[in-house]
């Protein structure tokens, strides 16, 4: 049984969804942006954070949780590096 998410993903605006889908299929965009777009789309389709992490080749759901939090606050800017 999964735990309730403390910070669930907000609904996408139509323009955000279109852009995330475009980025997720890209062969020329930075790989981290492609990975993050795929994770957000997976979570939006009901995938658990741990499952979305595995889809993206990650071991922990914490990174997915952090990404969701950034996306909820900043939108598509969350796809960019956070250095």
Secondary structure as the mmCIF struct_conf table of DSSP 4:
data_model
#
loop_
_struct_conf.conf_type_id
_struct_conf.id
_struct_conf.beg_label_comp_id
_struct_conf.beg_label_asym_id
_struct_conf.beg_label_seq_id
_struct_conf.end_label_comp_id
_struct_conf.end_label_asym_id
_struct_conf.end_label_seq_id
HELX_LH_PP_P HELX_LH_PP_P1 UNK A 2 UNK A 5
BEND BEND1 UNK A 6 UNK A 7
HELX_LH_PP_P HELX_LH_PP_P2 UNK A 8 UNK A 13
HELX_RH_AL_P HELX_RH_AL_P1 UNK A 14 UNK A 24
TURN_TY1_P TURN_TY1_P1 UNK A 25 UNK A 25
BEND BEND2 UNK A 27 UNK A 29
HELX_RH_AL_P HELX_RH_AL_P2 UNK A 31 UNK A 44
TURN_TY1_P TURN_TY1_P2 UNK A 45 UNK A 46
HELX_RH_AL_P HELX_RH_AL_P3 UNK A 49 UNK A 55
TURN_TY1_P TURN_TY1_P3 UNK A 56 UNK A 57
BEND BEND3 UNK A 59 UNK A 59
BEND BEND4 UNK A 61 UNK A 61
HELX_RH_AL_P HELX_RH_AL_P4 UNK A 62 UNK A 74
HELX_RH_3T_P HELX_RH_3T_P1 UNK A 75 UNK A 79
BEND BEND5 UNK A 80 UNK A 80
#
